[in-house]
Amino acid sequence: MKVNPLIPLGNVPVQTGTLSTVFNHLAAPKEKIRALEKDGQLIRLKRGLYVVSSDVSGKPVNACLCANHIYGPSYVSQQWALRWYGLIPERVYSVTSVTTKRSRTFENALGRFSYEQVRPEYFSIGISHIEEDGITYLMASIEKALCDTILHDSYLPSQSVKGLWRYLEEDLRFDMDELERLDIKTIETCAKYGMKQKILNNLLTILKR
């Protein structure tokens, strides 16, 4: 029985050029790629970037790994990361990331992928390498994900300490028992290099109580 040549690619996103190499024995590799996408064996993440379907590869398609590849440099963060860490209860429908490039949004068969721009000096703070099902992707630490959420949430109701507490507890529904476990140094660095310094300093005030 002939083995599907897509299987060795696994669940790591691949560019059109790599796929064309797999089918370079054919007269029209790109037509083959389009046919495989139509057949559901390939999932198009954006123009020129694909991931093999889990039905073919036998491996789950990881949205976070795809997010890293769709637009970079980037790392998964904000509410998606907080949900992944189990710190907020609501399901998050958009894979939210942070990048040094301009803000962008992508839609594909996996869902919505949004990217928020930050300064390069802020970007490099608190990034974790997450290993999952044999692959590794970049995600914000808990502290960085919380700071990113605060910085990019346009619905933050108040710049007071009391208002931030209410936002965390009632709007974000953050697990408040976890606040005492957060690394203050990471948040201090975020406050130094990020926007909305007053609000992040208010977060530090809450943590140091």
C-alpha positions in Angstrom: 0.0 0.0 0.0 1.4 3.4 -1.0 2.1 5.7 1.9 0.7 9.2 1.8 3.7 11.6 1.2 2.1 14.2 3.5 2.5 11.9 6.6 6.2 12.6 7.2 5.4 16.4 7.4 3.5 15.8 10.6 1.6 18.6 12.2 4.2 21.4 11.7 3.1 24.2 9.3 4.8 24.1 5.9 5.2 26.6 3.1 4.1 26.0 -0.5 7.8 25.6 -1.5 8.2 22.6 0.8 5.0 21.0 -0.5 6.1 21.6 -4.1 9.3 19.7 -3.3 7.2 16.7 -2.1 5.3 16.7 -5.4 8.2 17.8 -7.7 7.8 14.6 -9.7 4.4 15.9 -10.9 4.0 18.3 -13.9 2.0 20.8 -11.8 2.8 20.5 -8.0 0.7 23.6 -7.1 -2.4 22.1 -8.7 -1.8 19.0 -6.6 -1.6 21.2 -3.5 -4.9 22.9 -4.3 -6.5 19.5 -4.9 -5.3 18.2 -1.5 -6.7 21.4 0.2 -10.0 20.9 -1.5 -10.0 17.2 -0.4 -9.3 18.3 3.2 -5.9 16.7 3.5 -4.3 20.1 3.7 -5.5 23.1 5.7 -4.5 26.5 4.4 -3.5 28.7 7.3 -2.8 31.7 5.0 -1.5 32.3 1.5 1.5 30.0 1.0 1.3 28.3 4.4 -0.4 24.9 5.1 -0.7 22.3 7.8 -1.5 18.6 7.2 -4.9 17.5 8.4 -4.8 15.3 11.6 -6.8 12.7 9.7 -3.7 12.3 7.4 -0.8 12.9 9.8 -2.3 11.1 12.8 -1.2 14.0 14.9 -3.4 16.8 16.3 -3.2 20.2 14.6 -1.9 22.6 17.3 -3.5 26.1 17.1 -0.6 27.6 19.1 2.1 26.2 16.9 0.1 27.4 13.9 -0.2 30.9 15.4 3.6 31.1 15.8 4.0 30.3 12.1 1.2 32.3 10.6 2.7 35.7 11.6 6.0 36.2 13.4 7.9 36.9 15.4 5.1 36.2 17.8 4.0 34.3 20.9 0.6 33.2 22.0 -0.7 35.4 24.8 -3.6 37.3 26.4 -6.8 35.5 27.2 -6.0 32.5 25.1 -2.9 31.9 27.2 -4.7 32.7 30.5 -7.4 30.1 29.5 -4.7 27.6 28.6 -3.1 28.1 32.1 -6.6 27.5 33.6 -6.7 31.0 35.1 -10.0 32.3 33.5 -13.1 30.2 33.0 -14.5 31.4 29.7 -13.7 29.7 26.5 -11.7 31.9 24.1 -12.5 31.7 20.4 -9.7 33.8 19.0 -6.0 32.7 19.3 -4.5 35.9 20.5 -0.8 36.6 20.0 1.7 39.4 20.5 4.2 40.5 17.8 6.7 43.3 17.0 5.1 43.7 13.6 2.0 45.7 12.9 -1.3 44.3 14.3 -3.0 41.8 12.0 -5.9 39.3 12.0 -6.1 36.1 10.0 -9.1 33.8 9.4 -8.8 30.2 8.3 -10.5 26.8 8.8 -9.1 26.6 12.3 -10.5 29.9 13.4 -9.4 33.4 14.1 -5.8 34.4 14.8 -5.2 37.9 16.0 -1.9 39.7 16.6 -1.2 42.8 18.7 1.9 45.0 18.1 4.2 45.8 21.0 7.6 47.4 21.3 10.6 45.1 20.7 12.0 45.7 24.2 8.7 44.7 25.7 8.2 41.8 23.4 11.1 39.8 24.7 10.0 39.7 28.3 8.5 36.5 29.8 8.2 34.2 26.9 8.0 30.4 27.6 8.7 27.4 25.4 5.8 25.0 25.7 6.3 21.4 24.8 3.2 19.6 23.9 2.6 16.3 21.9 6.1 16.3 20.5 6.1 19.9 19.3 7.3 23.2 20.9 5.8 26.6 20.6 6.1 30.1 22.1 3.6 31.3 24.7 3.6 34.1 27.2 4.3 33.2 30.9 1.3 33.7 33.2 2.6 37.1 34.2 3.3 38.3 30.7 -0.1 37.0 29.5 -1.9 39.0 32.2 0.1 42.1 31.4 -0.6 41.7 27.7 -4.3 41.3 28.4 -4.4 44.4 30.5 -2.4 46.4 28.0 -4.6 45.5 25.0 -8.1 45.3 26.5 -9.8 48.5 25.4 -12.6 47.9 27.9 -10.5 48.3 31.0 -12.9 50.4 33.1 -10.6 52.4 35.3 -7.0 53.3 36.0 -7.4 53.0 39.8 -6.2 50.1 41.9 -9.8 49.4 42.9 -11.0 49.5 39.3 -8.2 47.1 38.2 -9.1 44.7 41.0 -12.8 44.8 39.9 -11.7 44.2 36.3 -9.6 41.2 37.2 -12.3 39.7 39.5 -15.5 40.5 37.7 -14.7 41.2 34.0 -11.7 38.9 33.4 -12.8 36.4 36.1 -9.2 35.7 36.9 -8.4 33.2 39.6 -7.6 35.7 42.3 -5.9 33.1 44.5 -3.2 32.9 41.9 -2.2 36.5 42.3 0.1 35.8 45.2 2.0 33.3 43.2 2.9 35.6 40.3 6.5 36.7 39.7 6.7 40.4 40.6 10.0 40.9 38.8 8.5 40.0 35.5 5.6 42.4 35.9 8.0 45.1 37.1 9.9 44.7 33.8 6.7 44.8 31.8 5.7 48.0 33.6 9.1 49.5 32.8 8.9 48.8 29.0 5.2 48.5 28.2 2.5 51.0 27.6 -0.1 51.9 30.3 2.6 52.0 33.0 0.2 53.4 35.5 -2.1 50.4 35.2 0.7 47.9 35.4 2.0 49.7 38.5 -1.5 49.4 40.0 -1.2 45.7 39.4 2.1 45.7 41.3 0.4 47.5 44.1 -2.2 44.7 44.3 0.5 42.0 44.3 2.5 43.7 47.0 -0.3 44.0 49.5 
